[in-house]
Amino acid sequence: MSPEQKYKDVEPSLKIKEVDGLELVRDSREDMETMLRRKVEAVKNLVEAAEEADLNHEFNESLVFNYYNSVLINEKDASGAYVELGAEFVLESNAHFSNLMVNTSLSSVQLPTNVYNKDPEILNGIYMSEALNSVFVENFQRDPTLTWQYFGSATGFFRIYPGIKWTPDENGVIAFDCRNRGWYIQAATSPKDMVILMDTSGSMKGLRLTIAKHTVSTILDTLGENDFVNIIAYNDYIHYIEPCFKGILVQADRDNREHFKQLVDELMVKGVGVVDQALSEAFQILKQFQDARQGSLCNQAIMLITDGAVEDYEPVFEKYNWPDRKVRVFTYLIGREVSFADRLKWIACNNKGYYTQISTLADAQENVMEYLHVLSRPMVINHHHDVTWTEAYVDSRVGPAPRSGGRERARVKRDLETVDSVREKGASPHIKAQRWLISSQATRDPAAPLPPPLQAQSLSLLTTVAVPVFSKKNETRSHGILLGVVGSDVALRELMKLAPRYKLGVHGYAFLNTNNGYILSHPDLRPLYREGKKLKPKPNYNSVDLSEVEWEDRAGTLRTAMINRETGSLSMDVKVPLDRGKRVLFLTHDYFFTDIRDTPFSLGVVLSRGHGEYILLGNTSVEEGLHDLLHPDLSLAGDWIYCVTDIDPDHRKLSQLEAVVRFLTGQDLALECDEELLQEVLFDAVVTAPMEAYWTALALNISEESERVVDMAFLGTRAGLLRSSLFVGSEKVSDKGFLTPADEASVFTLDHFPLWYRQAAEQPPGSMVFNLRSAEGPESPSQPVVVTVSTAVAVTVDGRTAIAAGRRCPGAVRPGS
């Protein structure tokens, strides 16, 4: 019996429900808010513990203290003894942390190469922060979905949980400095408008010019997308290093920062430095932006980089900055000469700034960071624990996950054991012995290269929630001392799982963007590129604007509404490329959007007009559905959430199929499952069960000639259920990657339905869609070509039509046949 006939038989019991897009986006928003709120609570627990520990700690200049240094742990000297700060530190592989070797009982401490690991300030800070160990563990026990938790100190050390061993680069250098990370800088200071004045007079030649350029580059690295900046070079006259930005401030996103760095690198020196004109221009820009309510609407600063030969500056401050001193002026004396140091100190001190001297390239990093502490003082004194969320980024703190071939084989084995164990109990006496599509995943060579989709997942996009930590000691409270920043990572992929994929339909999707209009997560955001065998982040992967992926929004209506954190909807006619741009669908999309409260993020949900806005609902008993669900030729979408398995540690080892079975059979009442989705899965399992006998009959009647043509048949449903049947031996399958994670386009994923399903869904029901592609590698006359035929199974109830399933048959033909 075909699926069409089976659906026709059960038509009286069917219902087609229209998806309410606004309700869907609001429900998904609430689930995301709940998840993110737990992360904020964990970080605030760390803030409270760190501030309390500092309050109770008395500085000890002669403190001797051994701690777990991330680089030195488990290291031994020639005699076999552990090196200093390198005691035994138990590390175990942990699936929750990308199979990295970690210690979930303790944290470890990392320091950059340029920070002395026995400095009294460092030792006292590390000793004080030992109090965070118990809070790290308690947070993780309370919310097992937490990933990395950490404390970045203002002195430069970085305490990370779970503890992990850190490996220096090929030169033996640890370049990672937590104080340079976006999450630290954004949490430590408020948004700012900044004008950088760089002296390019003749006296700045040689090493001074090199140091000055490096200083400007370092300052730019401390800025983020919530900041606004411009750079003016001055000698006998002033000139904007980017003429197009004359008289304005531009957003300090990655594109603009990199552009400024290139222009700074091209600067030459000549003439005499006339600083008063440059200062006047800078003050005027900042005032204009402040008066127009543009820019960051917060801190304003001028960064003066010079060798000290300045004069005629006091009248400028009298005219533009005194007595209110709303603009802070930071001065950087370049070179070893100190003749003009008093002048630069006077400028900084009389304009609420900070003076520092940078005499070598190595000084730049540490000295530039001082301005952040000054800008943070008002926030520290007032104890404003603002919660900061960062833009999306690819984690570089730890390496990509190693290949987990053993883990994948174990998962497949458990799925087969689940099927077999229930069969032995009598729940499914007619289970077919054909198991290739499950077991083939377990027989792959574990040393084979990691498929691109899995590599991309290991280099996942994250956002960080961060909160500053202040000193509460009475004797230093008025000084505004920033102790550091605590933070925790959130994998955006896990966040997007909270938008139920089955409700989004064949061509629907969900996406996130920031209040600056940049994409956090979107199916069309491709942040990585391939270089040889490695995947690397694209240079500007986290500053992709919404208008670049939703390019039909030419008027910016969608972008503006989401930036303004509105809740609403709109429709657009769109062109949807498929199969790497080889085909295009012309669709009408309905966009629904809302803000995620207490974050700078907004959520969008897209439903395709027509069948994409309908869900097919049917009724069946758990017993009947479970009977037909437990077949080795059936699988569920691995990325979808049928049951929540990442909260309870005992559930993490379960596949979605195992979790569904345990929930339906009452074996684990603690599991939380999407009962509407499970009802759809059970119904689909019952309706599609006759396909097994239908395919078996076809296979028995197949001729030797046709055996070389038809490889397999398979069927997928909107609930993420996939059935399949081989018509040839597994060794003769033309495309062995098909319907496996290695071929992302052919399976249900978090981002999209299978390509064959999407193609067939837009054709009249019953019509056949043919697709041609090479089976493995580039096409050549000596290799077979895979031809696939697919069709949609549509159901109409009360005038509404929904796509219930898609079917496909791939086969191999040789050129000329």
SULWONOR-V934483 format. One record per backbone hydrogen bond with DSSP energy under -0.5 kcal/mol. CO is the residue of the C=O (numbers start at 0). NH is the residue of the N-H. Records with the same first field share a line. If there is no record, write none. Layout:
CO->NH ; NH
This chain:
1->5
2->6
3->7
4->8
5->9
7->10
9->12
10->13
14->16 ; 616
16->614
18->20
19->23
20->24
21->25
22->26
23->27
24->28
25->29
26->30
27->31
28->32
29->33
30->34
31->35
32->36
33->37
34->38
35->39
36->40
37->41
38->42
39->43
40->44
41->45
42->46
43->47
44->48
45->49
46->50
47->51
48->52
49->53
50->54
51->55
53->56
58->60
59->62
66->68
67->69 ; 108
68->72
69->165
71->74
74->82
76->79
80->76
82->85
84->68
86->73
91->101
93->96 ; 98 ; 99
94->97
96->99
99->93 ; 101
100->164
101->91
102->105 ; 162
105->162
107->159
108->69
109->157
111->114
113->115
115->118
118->122
119->123
120->124
121->125
122->126
123->127
124->128
125->129
126->129
127->130
128->131
129->132
130->134
131->135
132->136
133->137
134->138
135->139
136->140
137->141
138->142
142->145
147->488
148->160
149->486
150->152 ; 158
151->484
152->155
156->152
157->109 ; 159
158->150
159->107
160->148
162->102
165->167
168->171
172->168 ; 174
173->112
176->179
177->180
180->184
181->185
182->186
183->187
184->188
190->298
191->227
192->300
193->229
194->196 ; 302
195->197 ; 231
196->198 ; 304
197->233
199->269
200->203
201->204
204->207
205->209
206->210
207->211
208->212
209->213
210->214
211->215
212->216
213->217
214->218
215->219
216->220
217->221
218->221
219->222
223->226
226->251
227->193
228->249
229->195
230->240
231->197
232->238
233->199
234->273
236->234
238->232
240->242
241->244
242->245
244->247
249->228
250->252
252->256
253->257
254->258
255->259
256->260
257->261
258->262
259->263
260->264
261->265
262->265
263->266
270->201
272->274
273->277
274->278
275->279
276->280
277->281
278->282
279->283
280->284
281->285
282->286
283->287
284->288
285->289
286->290
287->291
288->293
289->292
293->296
298->192
299->327
300->194
301->303 ; 329
302->196 ; 304
303->305 ; 331
304->198
305->333
307->309
312->315 ; 316
313->317
314->318
315->319
316->320 ; 321
320->324
325->327
327->301 ; 329
329->303
330->332 ; 355
331->305 ; 333
332->357
337->340
339->343
340->344
341->345
342->346
343->347
344->348
345->349
347->350 ; 352
348->351
350->328
353->330
355->332
356->358
357->334
359->362 ; 363
360->363 ; 364
361->365
362->366
363->367
364->368
366->369
367->370
368->371 ; 372
369->373
370->374
371->375
372->376
373->376
375->379
376->380
377->381
378->383
379->382
382->384
383->385
385->387 ; 467
387->465
392->394 ; 461
403->407
404->408
405->409
406->410
407->411
408->412
409->413
410->414
411->415
412->416
413->417
414->418
415->419
416->420
417->421
418->422
419->423
420->424
421->426
422->425
427->430
432->434
434->437 ; 438
435->439
437->440
438->441 ; 442
439->442
444->447
450->453 ; 454
451->455
452->456
453->457
454->458
456->459
457->459
459->394
460->491 ; 492
461->392
462->489
463->389 ; 465
464->487
465->387
466->485
468->482 ; 483
472->475 ; 476
473->477
475->478 ; 479
476->479
479->481
480->470 ; 482
482->153
483->468
484->151
485->466
486->149
487->464
488->146
489->462 ; 491
490->493 ; 494
491->495
492->496
494->497
495->498
497->499
499->502 ; 503
500->503 ; 504
505->752
508->605
510->603
511->519 ; 520
512->601
513->516
516->545
517->513
520->511
521->524
523->525
524->526
526->537
528->535
530->533
533->530
535->528
537->540
539->542
542->544
543->518
544->547 ; 548
545->548 ; 549
548->550
549->552
551->553
552->555
555->559
556->560
557->561
558->562
559->563
560->565
561->564
567->592
569->590
571->573 ; 588
573->575 ; 586
574->576
575->584
577->581 ; 582
578->581
582->577
584->575 ; 586
586->573 ; 588
587->608
588->571 ; 590
589->606
590->569
591->604
592->567
593->602
594->596
595->598
599->514
600->595
601->512
602->593
603->510
604->591
605->508
606->589
609->612
610->613
612->18
614->16 ; 616
616->14
620->624
621->625
622->626
623->627
624->628
625->629
628->630
630->633
632->723
634->721
636->639
639->641
641->673
642->644
643->671
646->648
647->650 ; 651
648->651
650->653
654->658
655->659
656->660
657->661
658->662
659->663
660->664
661->666 ; 667
662->665
667->670
670->672
671->643
672->674
673->677
674->678
675->679
676->680
677->681
678->682
679->683
680->684
681->685
682->686
683->687
684->688
685->688
687->690
688->691 ; 692
689->693
690->694
691->695
692->696
693->697
694->698
695->699
696->700
698->701
702->706
703->707
704->707
705->708 ; 709
708->710 ; 811
710->726 ; 727
711->809
712->724
713->807
714->722
715->805
716->719
719->636
720->716
721->634
722->714
724->712
728->731
729->732
733->735
734->737
736->739 ; 742
739->742
741->743
742->745
743->746
744->754
751->748
753->757
754->758
755->759
756->760
757->761
758->761
759->762
763->766
767->769
768->789
770->787
772->785
779->782
783->774
784->786 ; 812
785->772 ; 787
786->810
787->770
788->808
789->768
790->806
791->765 ; 793
792->803 ; 804
794->801
796->799
799->796
801->794 ; 803
803->717
804->792
805->715
806->790
807->713
808->788
809->710 ; 711
810->786
812->784
813->816
